[in-house]
Amino acid sequence: MGTSRAVVRGLKAPGRQPSGPARLTGPALNHSPQSGAVAAEQSLIDLQRLAGNRAVFAAVRSPSPPVQSRKPMALQRLWTRDEFKKQTDAGFLSGRGKTMKALDDLLEEYHGIRKNGMHLQPGGTQDRALNILHEIVENIAVWKDTHEGDTSRSKKRIPGLSRLEIDAKAELKELTEIRDKSREYMGQDQKPVERTENKLKTEMEGNFSSILAKLGPIFSAAAPASGDTGEIEVAIKVPVDPSGAGYLGFRVKASVERMKKQAMKMRFELAVVGGAKIGNVAEIGGELGMYLESQGGTPEKALELISYGVYRRFRESKVIPNEVANFIWGGSGTSVGWKRAEKWAAKVEKENFKDKSTFAAADSDEGGAYVETGGLIGAKAKGGVGGVAELEGTGQYSTGQHYDYNSVKALKQKHGGKLGEADKLPTVRGQTHHLGESVHHLEFGFSAKGGPFGGALKVGIDWSTQERNEGLAKLNR
């Protein structure tokens, strides 16, 4: 008790010292003159005592004969990991999924911090405790949302989850107040707790999309103002025979264009290339690959639409099992993963695909949001005529699926759905509907150069199958 006596002596005022235990009140009622260091320490002790820290309550007691004192407020509010598992046990055959396991781990981490009272000490550990409580509340909401209608497990787990949710919210409110008061009395800035990434929630809302979102600032820097464009293209050719005549490689191209305000258009191409050189006279080659193109109200939204486009291609594929898309975008290969992935996709549709006619001319190009994915094939030939003229011809054909407000709305309505609403899990494999229109692009060019003269011609044609039943062709350039 030597430490406790030192603290009490530091608070002693001149004059007669009253008998009995030191009666320490909360910070707002403690007006005794104190030195800076002792005052700061005493303020923190008062706050901890208000929070029910039994160890601190005992440490500040006087060595005088004990008297009856008020019982400190109980702080053990949340279940331990083992108790929570017991309260949410859904039976021998019901395993604990990703969300339940995440809650188990969060409770274990939180009680590890509480064990030494570190949740009451201002700093990074206390901030982590607050973030854990936020994550517990968010993860319970995720579980309830994606297990709606799952009566077999919900009936057994909802009571325990609801109790934990109530307790976590109460603990969060109280700990936030303790943090704010302690920082105030320690003379520190009243900054909000910086929220850390909730890994589970990120996975449940489209993990592939969250990875792409981190690229947003990079593309913003590449085209900072309206009308700016940026392009990066890398082509690698590797000889595949000793003579160096044949080659194989790949081509990667990324281009961005800033539209009105923050709106951005971006395109990615990845192609495998191959060909052969005929001496120093000619070169023939070709490429086969894929492309992704989107336009969104911000760089982040454009990247989110890229993720949505890949998701739709996975969903609509006759070869890729639904479980793959369930896992990548929903965090689970089960029906729960389907629900999570579909709710994420519906959210993307609602936030990005909007009626163009509702936007004014001065608005951003958000009303023109779309995503397009597909494959491409190309060929080229290059040669010379007696060392006098250089000739080059190129051709490229691409075909894909285009998703925008009109196509998604029309095709969802055709199958009894609605834009911005999740599709129900199909009862028969392969019943997923197509939501994009088929688009095609054919481009060819020719150039010639001889001495001081030269010229080039490039033509592109686009056509599409609107709603998969109407043909539409237009000359692009």
Secondary structure, 3 states (H helix, E strand, C coil): CHHHHHHHHHCCCCCCCCCCCCCCCCHHHCCCCCCHHHHHHHHHHHHHHHCCCHHHHHHCCCCCCCCCCCCCCCCCCCCCHHHHHHHCCCCCCCCCCHHHHHHHHHHHHHHHHHCCCHHHCCCHHHHHHHHHHHHHHHHHHHHHHHCCCCHHHHHHHHHHHHHHHHHHHHHHHHHHHHHHHHHHHCCCCCCCCCCCCCHHHHHHCCHHHHHHHCCHHHHHHHCCCCCCEEEEEEEEEEECCCCCCEEEEEEEEEEEEECCCCCEEEEEEEEEEEEEEECCCEEEEEEEEEEEEEEECCHHHHHHHHHHHHHHHHHHCCCCCHHHHHHHHHCCCCHHHHHHHHHHHHHHHHHHCCCHHHCCCCCCHHHHCEEEEEEEEEEEEEEEECCCEEEEEEEEEEEEEEEEHHHHHHHHHHCCCCCCCCCCCCCCCCCCCCCCEEEEEEEEEEEEEECCEEEEEEEEEEEEEECCCEEEEEECC
